[in-house]
């Protein structure tokens, strides 16, 4: 059965999609069968692995609209072996029309693929809503990327509250896999302040690795190829490999 991680943070610019795509690439390189699920209408995870939003025959949104369609029929595969349930802009309309009973559609869809994968990574929207609730309902655990920028602590607190609410009401087994610092620029006052504050408040759930600010990650997003594959020896790539190893070791 696949281990499902929601990559979630209630704040834009946290490195959410970058984390999902780069962890996915690293896990594939480690020999794992990985599915990337893009729930964000902006589709950054989809474009970040080489697909154009307007050129995908079947997306995740098609699965929400047609219960007869098997999820395998919407899976697309990257050149480097990562499988993807892609986003499209229609997700925005779907999210607006969702009701509480629809929160479990994603969980049901992904359960039909459980035997096909070792890991599923769900990239979520940067705000509360039924798409995010769907991810929390489907996930086994949550990875929270925290960019070391202003207002990140407020977004983190809201995200933790969302996980707590999910545990209480519709996914009692949901776990917090860890808080991952991203876009870390050592030596700046803001970065130092965020690192210190979050480590003090959440010391037991912070990953012992940080993702440094790195142009290769931005280049990878623009090129449709995760930065860990463009420059495998970069410090950012090594940090993502360490996080991936930790996730794998935790499930053995």
N, C-alpha and C positions, 0 to 999 in steps of 0.2 A: 504493500500500500504506500502511495506517495506521501511524503511529508510536505505539507503545504504551509508556505510562509507568506503572509501579507507584508509587503514593504510599504510602510505607512507613516505619514507625518502630516499633521494639520497645519501645514505651512508650505507655500511654494518655495522653490529654490533650495530645497533641503538635500538634493542629490538622490532623491527617491528612484527615479527612472534610471539614472546612471548606476546606482547600486544594484538594481534589479538586473539590468543587462550585463553588467560586468561580473556579478556573482554567477549569473547563468552561464556565461562563457567559460568561467573558471571551472565550474562544476562539470560542464561537458568535457572540458580538457582532462578532468580527473576520472573520466569514464562513466559519469552519471547520466542517466536519462532525465532530461530536464525540460519542463514546459514553462514558458513565460506567458503569463496571462495579463493582458493590458486592459485594465478597467478604466483608464483615464481617457476622457474624450479628446484630450490634446494629442494623445498617441505618441508621446515622446519615446516610450519603450519600443513601440513598433518601428518608428523611423530610425531609432538608435541601433537597430540590428539589421537595417538595410531595406525596409519595405516602405513604399509610398502609400499613404492612407487611401487615396482614391483608386488604387490599382489592385486591391485585394478582393478576390472573388467572393469569399465568405469570411466574415469577421465574427467576433464574439457577439456582436449585436444581432447577427442573423440567428444565432443560437437562442438568444433571448426571445426573438420574434417567432421562431418555428420550433416547437417542442418535438416535432417528428424528425428533425435533423440531428444526426448523431454528431457529437462533438468532434470525432475524428475527421469528419468531412470538412471541418473549418480549420484544422491545424495546418500551418505552413511551416516550412523548414528553412533555416538559414544555411548559408554556405559552410558554416563552421559547426553545424549539427544541433543547434538549439531549435527546439520546436516552439511554435508561437500560436497563441490565440490572440489575434490582432484586434486593435481598437479601430473604430471609425467615428466620424463626427456624429453619426446617428445616436451614439451613446448618450449624448446630452438630452435628446428628446426622450429616449427610453428612461433615463433617470427621472425626468420630470413626471413621467406617467406611472412610476412605480408606487406600489402601496406596501404596507407592512408584510403582507403575505408573500410578496415577491422577493423578500430578502433571502430566501433559501434556494432560489433558482440556480445561482452559481454553485452552491454546494452540491446540488443534485447533478448539474452538468459535469462537474469535476469528478464526482464519484464514479462516473461512467468511464473515466480514464485512469482510475487508480492503478490498475495493473500495468499500464503502459509506461509509467514514469516512477523514478525514485524521488524526485523533488519537483514541486511546483512553486513558482515565484509569482505572486500576484501584485502587480504595480497598481496602486490605488490613486484616486483623485486626492488633491491636497486639501480637502475640506470634508466636513460631515455631510452625509446624505445617504440615500439608499444604496448607491454603488459601494460606498465605503462599508456600510453595514453588511452588505452582501459578502464582502471580502472577509470581514471579521467572523461572519457566520460560517464561512467555508474553511477558514484557516485553522491550523493546529497551533501556530505561533506567529508572533509579530516581530519584525525587525524595524526599528525606528532610526532612520538616518537623521542626524542633527548637524546641520551646517553651523559652523562656529561664527555666526553673524548675529546682529541685533534682533531681538524679539524671538529668537529660537526657543528660549526657555518657556515662553508663554505657549507656543505651539506644542512643545513637548508635554507640558502639563495637560493641555486639552486632549492630546493623543492618549496619554495614560488614563485620563478620565473615560475616554471612549472605550478603551480596552476593559476597564473595570466595569462599565455599564454592560458591555457585551457578555462578560462573565456572569453577571448577575441575572441577565434576562434571556439570552438565547444561545450562548456557547460557554458553558461552565468549565470546559476543559481547555479554553484558550490560554496559551502561555505567552510570556514575553521572552523572545529569544535573546534580545539584547538591544542596547542603544549604541549606535555606531556614529562616531564623529566623522563628518565629511568636510571636504573643502577647507582643511585645516591649514592656516597660514601662521606658522609659529612666530612668536615675537610681537604680534599685534595685540593691543590692549583688549579689543573685543574678543578675539579668539581665546586669550588667556582667561578672561572673565567667564566666558561660556564654559570652557573646559573645567575650570575650578568649581563653578557653581553646580554644574550637572554631576560631576564626579562626587561632590559632597552629598548631593541629594539622592543619587541613584547608584552609589558605588558598587552595589552587588550585581547590577545588571548592565554595566557598561562594558562593551567589548574592550579587551586589552590592546587593541590595534586602532590606529586612526588612519583615515584616508587623507593624504595631503592634498593641498591645492595643486592641481597638475593640468597643464595645458593639453597633455595627451588625452585626458578624459574628454575634454571639450572637442578636440579634434576627432575623437572616435565617434562622439554623438553626431557631429556634422557629416562624417564620412559613412555613417551607417555600419560601423564596425567597432565593437567595444575596445576601449583603450588598452585593456589588458592583453589584447591580441596584437595591437599595433606595436606596443613596446613591452614585451613580457618581463623584461628585467627592471622596469621602472619601479620606484618605491611604491607607487599607488597600486601597481599590479601585484606586487608582493603582499601588500596589505590586504587586498581583496582575496588573494589565495589563502592567507592566514585565517580570514573570517570564514571562508568556505570550508577549510579543514576543520575548524572548530564546530561548524554546523554538522558536518559529516560525523565527526567523532562523538558528538552529543547523541547521535541516533544509532550508534552501533552497540 
